[in-house]
């Protein structure tokens, strides 16, 4: 594991050591929407780190920790697939994150892994009408709230 530089790093590393992963939230700013991502899933369970944009913090943390617990229990979610067991009444899909986005969005994971040699997926959810960001007719504001960092497989 990397050397912690401050109390935030120590807390993050302690969470990873205790559970196998941590969730790090990045607040919304002038550059883009708020999001969160896991750190440690790849090291502990050989599963890609997961990033999620644009939902309230408690929902985001709940999703990511539920995915972490499922992965710890042996579940695997595949990029390019849609799942109906993550949120009651709503599907969600996973997209492989293009490595060109790692520095901008997953910097702390790069610090943790001491480089960019780890996989990551993005959990993408549809709008109220069931349309994903890549579907025709999706509202423009939807794209700003949930940028897609990769291609559907």
C-alpha positions as a Markdown table, in Angstrom:
| # | Residue | x | y | z |
|---|---|---|---|---|
| 1 | Unk | 0.0 | 0.0 | 0.0 |
| 2 | Unk | 1.1 | 3.6 | -0.6 |
| 3 | Unk | 2.4 | 5.8 | 2.3 |
| 4 | Unk | -0.3 | 8.0 | 3.7 |
| 5 | Unk | 0.3 | 11.8 | 3.5 |
| 6 | Unk | -2.4 | 12.9 | 5.9 |
| 7 | Unk | -5.4 | 11.8 | 8.0 |
| 8 | Unk | -7.6 | 11.5 | 5.0 |
| 9 | Unk | -5.2 | 9.0 | 3.4 |
| 10 | Unk | -4.9 | 7.1 | 6.7 |
| 11 | Unk | -8.7 | 6.8 | 7.0 |
| 12 | Unk | -9.0 | 5.7 | 3.3 |
| 13 | Unk | -6.3 | 3.0 | 3.8 |
| 14 | Unk | -7.8 | 1.9 | 7.0 |
| 15 | Unk | -11.2 | 1.4 | 5.4 |
| 16 | Unk | -9.6 | -0.6 | 2.5 |
| 17 | Unk | -7.7 | -2.7 | 5.0 |
| 18 | Unk | -10.9 | -3.3 | 7.1 |
| 19 | Unk | -13.5 | -4.0 | 4.4 |
| 20 | Unk | -11.5 | -4.5 | 1.1 |
| 21 | Unk | -12.5 | -1.2 | -0.5 |
| 22 | Unk | -13.4 | 2.4 | 0.3 |
| 23 | Unk | -15.7 | 4.9 | -1.5 |
| 24 | Unk | -14.3 | 8.3 | -2.3 |
| 25 | Unk | -16.8 | 11.1 | -3.1 |
| 26 | Unk | -15.9 | 14.1 | -5.3 |
| 27 | Unk | -18.2 | 17.1 | -4.9 |
| 28 | Unk | -19.8 | 18.9 | -7.9 |
| 29 | Unk | -17.9 | 21.9 | -9.1 |
| 30 | Unk | -17.7 | 24.3 | -12.1 |
| 31 | Unk | -16.0 | 21.5 | -14.0 |
| 32 | Unk | -18.7 | 18.9 | -13.6 |
| 33 | Unk | -21.1 | 16.8 | -11.6 |
| 34 | Unk | -20.4 | 15.2 | -8.2 |
| 35 | Unk | -19.4 | 11.5 | -8.4 |
| 36 | Unk | -17.9 | 8.8 | -6.3 |
| 37 | Unk | -15.7 | 5.7 | -6.9 |
| 38 | Unk | -14.4 | 2.7 | -5.2 |
| 39 | Unk | -10.8 | 2.1 | -4.4 |
| 40 | Unk | -9.6 | -1.4 | -3.5 |
| 41 | Unk | -12.0 | -3.8 | -5.2 |
| 42 | Unk | -9.4 | -4.7 | -7.8 |
| 43 | Unk | -6.7 | -5.4 | -5.2 |
| 44 | Unk | -9.0 | -7.3 | -2.8 |
| 45 | Unk | -11.3 | -9.2 | -5.3 |
| 46 | Unk | -9.7 | -8.8 | -8.8 |
| 47 | Unk | -12.8 | -6.8 | -9.8 |
| 48 | Unk | -12.8 | -3.4 | -11.5 |
| 49 | Unk | -13.1 | -0.2 | -9.5 |
| 50 | Unk | -16.6 | 1.3 | -10.0 |
| 51 | Unk | -17.5 | 5.0 | -10.6 |
| 52 | Unk | -21.0 | 6.5 | -10.3 |
| 53 | Unk | -22.1 | 10.1 | -11.3 |
| 54 | Unk | -24.9 | 12.5 | -10.5 |
| 55 | Unk | -26.9 | 10.9 | -7.7 |
| 56 | Unk | -27.4 | 12.1 | -4.1 |
| 57 | Unk | -24.5 | 11.1 | -1.9 |
| 58 | Unk | -26.4 | 8.6 | 0.3 |
| 59 | Unk | -27.7 | 6.9 | -2.8 |
| 60 | Unk | -24.3 | 6.8 | -4.5 |
| 61 | Unk | -22.5 | 5.5 | -1.4 |
| 62 | Unk | -25.3 | 2.9 | -1.0 |
| 63 | Unk | -24.9 | 1.7 | -4.5 |
| 64 | Unk | -21.2 | 1.5 | -4.5 |
| 65 | Unk | -21.0 | -0.3 | -1.1 |
| 66 | Unk | -23.8 | -2.7 | -2.1 |
| 67 | Unk | -21.8 | -3.5 | -5.3 |
| 68 | Unk | -18.6 | -4.0 | -3.2 |
| 69 | Unk | -20.5 | -6.3 | -0.8 |
| 70 | Unk | -21.9 | -8.3 | -3.7 |
| 71 | Unk | -18.4 | -8.6 | -5.3 |
| 72 | Unk | -17.0 | -9.7 | -2.0 |
| 73 | Unk | -19.6 | -12.4 | -2.0 |
| 74 | Unk | -18.7 | -13.6 | -5.5 |
| 75 | Unk | -21.0 | -11.6 | -7.7 |
| 76 | Unk | -19.6 | -10.2 | -11.0 |
| 77 | Unk | -21.2 | -7.4 | -13.0 |
| 78 | Unk | -20.0 | -7.3 | -16.6 |
| 79 | Unk | -19.4 | -4.1 | -18.7 |
| 80 | Unk | -21.9 | -3.9 | -21.5 |
| 81 | Unk | -24.6 | -5.7 | -19.5 |
| 82 | Unk | -27.8 | -4.3 | -18.0 |
| 83 | Unk | -28.8 | -5.4 | -14.5 |
| 84 | Unk | -32.2 | -5.3 | -12.8 |
| 85 | Unk | -31.1 | -6.3 | -9.2 |
| 86 | Unk | -29.3 | -3.1 | -8.2 |
| 87 | Unk | -32.3 | -0.7 | -7.7 |
| 88 | Unk | -35.9 | -1.8 | -7.3 |
| 89 | Unk | -37.8 | -0.9 | -10.4 |
| 90 | Unk | -34.8 | 0.5 | -12.3 |
| 91 | Unk | -32.2 | -1.1 | -14.5 |
| 92 | Unk | -28.6 | -0.1 | -14.6 |
| 93 | Unk | -25.7 | -0.9 | -16.9 |
| 94 | Unk | -22.0 | -1.1 | -16.6 |
| 95 | Unk | -19.6 | 0.5 | -19.1 |
| 96 | Unk | -15.8 | -0.1 | -19.2 |
| 97 | Unk | -14.0 | 3.2 | -18.4 |
| 98 | Unk | -11.6 | 4.3 | -21.1 |
| 99 | Unk | -8.1 | 4.7 | -19.5 |
| 100 | Unk | -7.9 | 8.2 | -20.9 |
| 101 | Unk | -10.3 | 9.3 | -18.2 |
| 102 | Unk | -8.4 | 7.7 | -15.3 |
| 103 | Unk | -6.2 | 10.8 | -14.4 |
| 104 | Unk | -9.2 | 13.2 | -14.4 |
| 105 | Unk | -11.7 | 11.0 | -12.5 |
| 106 | Unk | -9.8 | 8.3 | -10.6 |
| 107 | Unk | -6.7 | 10.1 | -9.4 |
| 108 | Unk | -6.7 | 8.7 | -5.9 |
| 109 | Unk | -7.1 | 5.1 | -7.2 |
| 110 | Unk | -4.0 | 5.8 | -9.3 |
| 111 | Unk | -2.2 | 6.9 | -6.1 |
| 112 | Unk | -3.4 | 3.8 | -4.3 |
| 113 | Unk | -2.3 | 1.4 | -7.2 |
| 114 | Unk | 0.8 | 3.5 | -7.8 |
| 115 | Unk | -0.1 | 3.9 | -11.5 |
| 116 | Unk | -3.0 | 3.3 | -13.9 |
| 117 | Unk | -2.8 | -0.5 | -14.3 |
| 118 | Unk | -6.2 | -1.4 | -12.9 |
| 119 | Unk | -9.6 | -1.8 | -14.6 |
| 120 | Unk | -12.6 | 0.4 | -13.9 |
| 121 | Unk | -16.3 | 0.4 | -14.8 |
| 122 | Unk | -18.9 | 3.0 | -14.6 |
| 123 | Unk | -22.4 | 2.3 | -13.3 |
| 124 | Unk | -24.8 | 4.1 | -15.6 |
| 125 | Unk | -28.5 | 4.5 | -14.9 |
| 126 | Unk | -31.4 | 5.5 | -17.2 |
| 127 | Unk | -33.6 | 8.5 | -16.8 |
| 128 | Unk | -37.2 | 8.3 | -15.6 |
| 129 | Unk | -38.3 | 7.2 | -19.1 |
| 130 | Unk | -35.8 | 4.3 | -19.2 |
| 131 | Unk | -33.4 | 6.1 | -21.6 |
| 132 | Unk | -29.7 | 5.8 | -21.1 |
| 133 | Unk | -27.3 | 8.7 | -21.9 |
| 134 | Unk | -26.4 | 7.0 | -25.2 |
| 135 | Unk | -30.0 | 6.6 | -26.3 |
| 136 | Unk | -31.5 | 9.0 | -28.9 |
| 137 | Unk | -33.7 | 11.7 | -27.4 |
| 138 | Unk | -32.1 | 11.9 | -24.0 |
| 139 | Unk | -32.3 | 15.4 | -22.5 |
| 140 | Unk | -29.0 | 17.4 | -22.8 |
| 141 | Unk | -28.9 | 18.1 | -19.0 |
| 142 | Unk | -28.9 | 14.3 | -18.4 |
| 143 | Unk | -25.5 | 14.0 | -20.2 |
| 144 | Unk | -24.0 | 16.8 | -18.0 |
| 145 | Unk | -25.2 | 15.1 | -14.9 |
| 146 | Unk | -23.9 | 11.7 | -16.0 |
| 147 | Unk | -21.0 | 11.8 | -18.5 |
| 148 | Unk | -20.2 | 8.4 | -19.9 |
| 149 | Unk | -16.5 | 7.6 | -19.6 |
| 150 | Unk | -16.4 | 4.6 | -22.0 |
| 151 | Unk | -18.2 | 2.7 | -24.7 |
| 152 | Unk | -21.1 | 0.3 | -24.3 |
| 153 | Unk | -19.7 | -3.2 | -25.2 |
